[in-house]
Amino acid sequence: MSGGSAFPIKGREMNVIALIVNGSTDEIGAMIGKLGMMKGVTVKSALAKNEE
């Protein structure tokens, strides 16, 4: 993991967690899948190409 932040949403029982990770699309997809199976969790993801 390269970084992360958490943001509580005032007036709602909700928190947004942002994670920045490095990995293959398979590794990231597996992580997203596991997070999405958690009760009460909704996952949104975005991928960017690494230019290194």
N, C-alpha and C positions, 0 to 999 in steps of 0.2 A: 504494500500500500504506500502510495506517495503522499497522500494527505487526506484530510477529512474535516468536516464541520457539521455542527448540528444547529438547527434553527427551530425554536419553539414558535408555534403559530398562536398569537394572542387571541383569546375569545373562543378558541376551539381546542378540543382535546387532541391535538395533532402536533407532531414534530417532523421536520424534514431533515434527513441525514444525507449529506453529500460525501461521496467517496471518490478519490482519484486513485486508480490502480493501474499497474502495468502488467500485461499478460497477453497470452494468445486469445483469440476470439473463443476458442473452446474453454479455456480456463475461466475467462470472464463470464461466459454463458453459463457454466456450471455454478459459479458463485451466485449469479442472478437467479438461477433456478432454485437454489437452496433458500435464498432470502425470500423469494416469492411464495414458497410453501409455508412460510410462517403465518400463523393466524393474525389477521388484522394488518398485514403488511401489503402495500402496493409498491411495485418496483417499476421505475422508469429508467432507461439506460440510453446512453449515447456513446458512440465509439469515434475515436479520431485516429487517423493514420499517423504512426510514428515515423518521422522523416529521418531518423538516424541511420 
